Amino acid sequence: MTAYPQTAEQFAALWDDEHISKIFPSDTRHSDLKKYLDQLRKMGLKIDQVGLSNANREIYQIEWGKGPLKVFMWSQMHGDEPTATPALIDMFAFLQKNRDKDWVKKIGETMTIRGVPMLNPDGAELYQRRNLQGIDINRDAVDLKTPEGRLLKQLRDEWSPAIGFNLHNQQELTTVGSTPKQASISFLVVFGDEAKTMNPGHERNQRLTSAMIAALNKFIPGHIARYADDWTPTAFGDNFSAWGTPAILIESGGLNGKDEMYLVKMNFVAYLTALNALATGSEKTQDPNLYINLPENGSGGLIHFVFRGANLVDTSVTPVAISPRDISAFSERRRASFLRSIKIRAIGVQLPVKGFQEFDLSGFNVMQRFGKAKTGELADLLVYKRERNIDWTSTDLEKQFPPDAIFSAGKWIKGENLIPKR
């Protein structure tokens, strides 16, 4: 594997064989990052502590390559958006371990790459978007009230990179346009002004993004979208572009049926594709329309669970009412190791959404486990065959009238085989 250009399939196989990230991104804490960085140091990579968070957690920068083109990448400025952090670790580990291969050597001779994984370690520790000041770091590019934001600007200003990669996560229910397909990866070539003034850096970034899209289409065709191109004057991506470092935003979403590590691999493939395209010059011949014509992100058409035609029991009225309703439910963003909190999103007749999992409850009476069948409450459902005679006003319903099926924490803990799937 010394010839270049390399293929997306080869990059994916290389990640399968050589990635050092072993912890699900959402479970990765600051202490885990430091262990990864220790592994990189032992490989000979240059790693510097460049700053401290609000709670005095160390923030690090990794550097690889000696070439004149300066590439800067940063991840997890939102603490609960972790996918790119292990992807950066895997990318740097791979480049260092394979630095003697001709095509990798070409990357190192063409560019110097710096990466800041986990810019917001305090948010990552609490698995929350904002830092400990309660500030969204990605809206702090002008006021610079956060130590993390001041550091990010300082790192850019002192080095003046030619390209920035702003690495995030978006909601896993984000769709590709109006389709019911998840937007597993979304891209945006970020402009530096409201007028969206194009310059050679943006033109290059459009071609470079098209190269990444072409690579990812080998694995997730139809699941790639374009992030909304709204001018946000306080955001770092917009300001990086305004300050002279045209930025590419990469947002990782979700892919039903695949775990978090699959999107780590997709990010790895995208990064290596971009670096290789820059090193070989192949980005210069890439058609930018592959990026320009991407459908924009959509929302509202997907949900984790839909229970169709449930004969929903309402004990708040006298006599008790039972009426057919669809119930949709969603899973809140959480760490992989945490129990899922599934909450009701909507109750209505023929809800116009598609669920990753859909169940036909038309043959059953259904009651929310704690008597609160409304938006925002837990989707814990007690399910009874319709022919059963139940006293719905019982003070201990579940004990006195054992349900035929129970849905709790995102799964059927009883009676799964009774419930038809749609």
C-alpha positions in Angstrom: 0.0 0.0 0.0 2.7 2.5 -1.0 1.0 3.9 -4.1 -1.4 6.8 -4.0 -4.1 7.9 -4.3 -5.6 5.6 -1.8 -9.3 4.5 -1.8 -12.1 5.1 0.7 -12.4 1.3 1.1 -8.7 1.1 1.9 -9.0 3.9 4.5 -11.9 2.0 6.1 -9.9 -1.2 6.2 -7.0 0.6 7.7 -9.2 1.9 10.5 -10.5 -1.6 11.2 -7.0 -2.9 11.5 -5.2 -0.1 13.3 -7.5 2.2 15.3 -6.5 2.7 18.9 -9.8 4.2 20.2 -11.6 1.5 22.1 -14.2 3.4 24.2 -17.4 4.6 22.7 -17.1 8.3 22.1 -20.0 9.3 24.4 -18.3 7.3 27.3 -14.9 9.0 26.7 -13.9 11.2 29.6 -10.9 13.6 29.9 -9.0 10.9 31.7 -9.5 8.5 28.8 -8.3 11.2 26.4 -5.1 11.6 28.4 -4.5 7.8 28.2 -4.9 8.0 24.4 -2.5 10.9 24.3 0.0 8.9 26.3 -0.2 6.2 23.6 0.5 8.8 20.9 3.5 10.2 22.8 5.0 6.8 23.0 4.7 6.6 19.2 6.7 9.8 19.0 4.0 12.3 18.2 4.4 16.0 19.4 1.7 16.7 22.0 1.6 20.0 24.0 -0.6 21.2 26.8 -1.8 24.5 25.3 -4.3 25.7 27.9 -6.7 24.9 30.7 -10.4 24.8 30.9 -12.6 26.7 33.4 -12.1 23.8 35.9 -8.3 23.6 35.1 -8.5 20.5 33.0 -5.7 20.3 30.5 -6.4 21.1 26.9 -3.9 19.6 24.4 -2.7 20.0 20.9 -1.3 17.3 18.7 1.0 18.1 15.8 2.1 15.9 12.8 3.9 16.7 9.6 6.5 19.3 8.5 4.9 20.6 5.3 4.1 24.3 4.5 0.3 23.9 4.2 -1.2 24.5 7.7 -4.3 22.4 8.6 -6.0 22.9 12.0 -8.7 20.6 13.4 -10.6 20.8 16.6 -13.3 18.7 18.2 -15.8 18.6 21.1 -16.1 22.3 21.8 -19.6 21.0 22.7 -19.1 18.5 25.5 -21.8 16.2 24.4 -20.6 16.0 20.7 -17.8 13.5 21.0 -17.5 11.5 17.8 -14.6 13.4 16.3 -12.4 13.2 19.3 -11.5 9.5 19.0 -11.4 9.9 15.2 -8.7 12.5 15.5 -6.8 10.2 17.9 -7.0 7.4 15.4 -6.0 9.7 12.5 -2.9 10.9 14.2 -2.0 7.4 15.4 -2.3 6.1 11.9 -0.3 8.8 10.3 2.6 8.4 12.8 2.7 4.6 12.6 2.6 4.7 8.8 4.8 7.7 8.2 7.3 5.8 6.1 4.7 4.8 3.5 5.0 6.8 0.4 1.5 8.3 0.4 1.6 9.1 4.1 5.0 10.6 3.7 3.6 12.8 0.9 1.0 14.1 3.4 3.7 15.0 5.9 5.8 16.7 3.3 2.9 18.7 2.0 1.3 19.9 5.3 1.6 20.4 9.0 -1.5 19.2 10.9 -2.5 20.4 14.3 -5.5 19.0 16.2 -7.1 20.0 19.5 -9.2 17.0 20.7 -11.8 17.8 23.4 -11.6 21.6 23.5 -14.4 21.6 26.2 -13.2 18.9 28.7 -15.5 20.2 31.4 -18.5 19.8 29.2 -17.3 16.4 28.1 -17.0 15.3 31.8 -20.6 16.3 32.5 -21.7 15.3 29.0 -23.3 18.7 28.4 -23.1 21.2 25.5 -21.8 24.2 27.4 -18.8 24.8 29.5 -18.8 25.3 33.3 -19.7 29.0 32.9 -22.9 27.9 31.2 -21.6 29.4 27.9 -21.8 27.9 24.5 -18.1 28.1 23.4 -19.2 28.1 19.8 -21.0 31.4 20.4 -18.0 33.0 22.1 -15.8 33.9 19.1 -16.5 37.7 19.6 -16.9 38.2 23.4 -14.2 35.6 24.3 -15.6 35.2 27.8 -14.5 31.5 28.1 -10.9 30.3 28.6 -11.6 27.7 26.0 -12.7 30.2 23.4 -9.8 32.5 24.1 -7.4 29.6 23.6 -9.0 28.5 20.3 -8.6 32.1 18.9 -5.1 32.3 20.2 -4.1 29.0 18.6 -5.5 30.2 15.3 -4.0 33.7 15.5 -0.5 32.6 16.4 -0.4 30.0 13.6 -2.7 31.3 10.8 -3.7 27.9 9.4 -4.9 27.8 5.8 -7.8 25.4 6.5 -9.9 24.7 9.6 -11.9 21.6 10.3 -14.7 22.3 12.9 -15.9 19.0 14.2 -19.3 18.5 15.8 -22.3 16.2 16.3 -25.8 16.9 15.3 -29.0 15.3 16.5 -29.3 11.7 15.3 -32.9 12.4 14.1 -31.6 15.0 11.6 -32.7 14.0 8.1 -31.4 14.4 4.6 -33.8 17.1 3.3 -37.4 16.0 3.5 -36.5 12.3 3.2 -36.9 9.9 6.1 -33.1 9.1 5.9 -30.8 10.0 8.7 -28.2 12.6 8.0 -25.3 10.5 9.3 -22.7 13.1 8.2 -23.4 16.7 7.2 -20.9 19.2 5.8 -20.8 22.9 5.4 -18.2 25.1 3.7 -18.4 28.0 6.1 -18.3 31.5 4.7 -16.8 34.5 6.6 -19.6 37.0 6.0 -23.3 37.3 5.7 -23.0 37.9 1.9 -21.2 34.5 1.5 -18.3 36.1 -0.4 -16.4 33.4 -2.2 -12.6 33.3 -2.3 -10.1 30.7 -3.4 -10.1 29.1 0.0 -13.8 28.5 -0.1 -13.6 27.2 -3.6 -10.9 24.7 -2.5 -13.0 23.7 0.5 -16.0 23.0 -1.7 -13.9 20.7 -3.9 -12.3 19.1 -0.8 -15.7 18.5 0.7 -16.9 16.9 -2.5 -13.9 14.5 -2.3 -15.0 13.5 1.2 -18.6 13.1 0.1 -17.5 10.8 -2.8 -15.5 8.7 -0.3 -18.4 8.4 2.2 -20.9 7.6 -0.6 -19.1 4.2 -0.7 -20.5 3.4 2.8 -23.5 5.7 3.6 -25.0 6.7 0.3 -28.1 8.8 0.8 -27.2 9.6 4.3 -25.1 12.8 3.7 -26.5 16.3 3.8 -25.5 19.9 3.9 -25.7 21.8 7.2 -27.8 25.0 7.2 -25.7 27.9 5.8 -26.9 30.6 8.2 -24.5 33.4 9.0 -23.8 33.3 12.8 -21.6 36.3 13.6 -20.6 35.0 17.1 -19.7 31.4 15.9 -16.1 30.2 15.6 -16.5 28.6 12.2 -17.8 31.8 10.6 -15.1 33.8 12.3 -12.3 31.4 11.4 -13.3 32.0 7.8 -13.5 35.8 8.4 -10.1 35.8 10.1 -8.4 34.1 7.1 -8.8 30.3 7.9 -11.7 29.0 5.7 -13.4 26.3 7.7 -15.2 23.1 6.9 -17.8 22.0 9.4 -18.4 18.3 9.8 -21.4 17.2 11.8 -21.8 13.5 12.8 -25.4 12.4 13.2 -26.5 8.8 13.7 -27.1 5.7 11.6 -29.7 3.4 12.9 -28.4 -0.2 13.2 -24.7 1.0 13.6 -23.0 1.9 16.9 -21.0 5.0 17.6 -17.7 3.5 16.5 -19.0 3.2 12.9 -19.3 7.0 12.6 -15.8 7.3 14.1 -14.6 5.2 11.2 -16.6 7.4 8.8 -14.9 10.5 10.2 -11.5 8.8 9.9 -12.2 8.0 6.2 -13.3 11.6 5.6 -10.2 13.1 7.2 -7.7 10.8 5.4 -9.5 11.4 2.1 -9.2 15.2 2.6 -5.6 15.1 3.6 -4.7 12.7 0.7 -6.6 14.9 -1.8 -4.6 18.0 -0.6 -1.3 16.1 -0.7 -1.8 14.7 -4.2 -3.5 17.8 -5.6 -6.5 15.6 -6.7 -8.9 18.0 -5.0 -8.2 20.5 -7.8 -10.1 18.3 -10.2 -13.0 17.4 -7.9 -16.4 18.6 -9.0 -17.7 21.0 -6.3 -21.3 20.3 -7.4 -21.2 17.1 -5.4 -21.2 19.3 -2.3 -23.2 22.2 -3.7 -26.1 20.0 -4.7 -26.4 18.1 -1.4 -29.8 18.3 0.2 -29.9 20.5 3.3 -30.5 19.1 6.7 -34.2 18.5 7.6 -36.0 17.6 10.8 -39.3 16.4 12.1 -39.8 13.3 10.0 -37.9 10.7 12.1 -38.4 9.4 15.6 -37.0 6.5 17.5 -40.3 4.7 18.3 -43.8 4.9 17.1 -46.7 2.9 18.6 -49.5 2.9 16.0 -53.2 2.8 16.8 -52.8 2.3 20.5 -56.1 2.4 22.3 -54.9 4.9 24.8 -56.6 4.9 28.3 -57.3 8.3 29.8 -58.2 8.1 33.5 -58.4 11.9 33.9 -62.0 11.9 32.8 -65.1 10.1 34.1 -66.0 7.7 32.8 -62.5 6.5 31.7 -62.0 7.2 28.0 -60.2 4.9 25.5 -59.4 6.2 22.1 -57.1 5.2 19.3 -53.9 7.2 19.1 -50.4 7.0 17.7 -47.7 7.6 20.3 -44.2 8.7 19.2 -41.2 8.5 21.6 -37.6 9.6 21.4 -34.3 8.8 23.1 -32.5 11.6 24.8 -28.8 12.1 24.0 -26.8 10.2 26.6 -23.6 8.2 27.2 -23.6 4.8 25.6 -23.2 3.1 29.1 -26.2 5.0 30.6 -29.8 3.7 30.7 -31.8 5.3 28.0 -34.5 7.8 28.9 -37.3 7.4 26.4 -39.9 10.2 26.5 -43.1 10.8 24.7 -42.7 13.2 21.8 -46.3 13.4 20.5 -49.7 11.8 20.8 -52.2 12.0 17.9 -54.1 10.4 15.1 -51.9 9.0 12.3 -48.7 10.9 13.3 -46.7 11.9 10.2 -43.4 10.5 11.3 -41.4 7.4 10.6 -40.0 5.5 13.5 -36.8 3.5 13.6 -39.0 0.9 15.3 -42.8 0.9 14.8 -45.3 -1.3 16.6 -48.9 -2.0 15.9 -50.9 -1.7 19.1 -54.4 -1.5 17.5 -55.3 -4.8 19.3 -54.3 -3.5 22.7 -55.4 -1.0 25.4 -52.4 1.0 26.5 -51.8 3.1 29.7 -48.7 5.1 30.6 -47.1 3.3 33.5 -47.4 6.2 35.9 -50.8 7.5 34.6 -49.2 10.4 32.6 -49.7 9.9 28.9 -48.5 13.3 27.7 -45.7 14.9 25.9 -42.4 14.9 27.9 -43.4 12.0 30.1 -41.6 8.7 30.1 -42.7 6.3 27.4 -43.2 3.5 29.9 -46.3 1.7 28.6 -48.5 -1.0 30.1 -50.1 -3.0 27.3 -53.3 -5.1 27.7 -55.2 -7.3 25.3 -58.4 -5.5 24.4 -60.7 -8.4 25.5 -59.5 -8.2 29.1 -61.7 -6.6 31.7 -59.5 -4.1 33.5 -60.4 -1.7 36.3 -58.3 1.3 35.1 -58.9 3.2 38.3 -57.2 0.6 40.4 -54.7 2.1 42.8 -52.2 -0.7 42.0 -53.0 -1.4 38.4 -49.8 -3.2 37.4 -50.0 -5.6 40.4 -53.7 -6.3 40.4 -54.0 -6.5 36.6 -50.6 -7.7 35.3 -50.0 -6.3 31.8 -49.6 -8.6 28.8 -46.7 -6.5 27.7 -44.5 -3.8 29.1 -42.4 -1.3 27.2 -39.7 0.5 29.3 -36.4 2.2 28.8 -36.6 1.6 25.0 -37.4 -2.1 25.0 -40.1 -4.7 25.7 -39.3 -6.1 29.1 -42.4 -8.3 28.9 -44.5 -9.7 26.1 -42.4 -8.7 23.1 -43.5 -11.6 21.0 -47.2 -10.5 21.4 -46.6 -7.1 19.7 -46.7 -6.9 15.9 -44.0 -4.9 14.3 -44.8 -2.6 11.4 
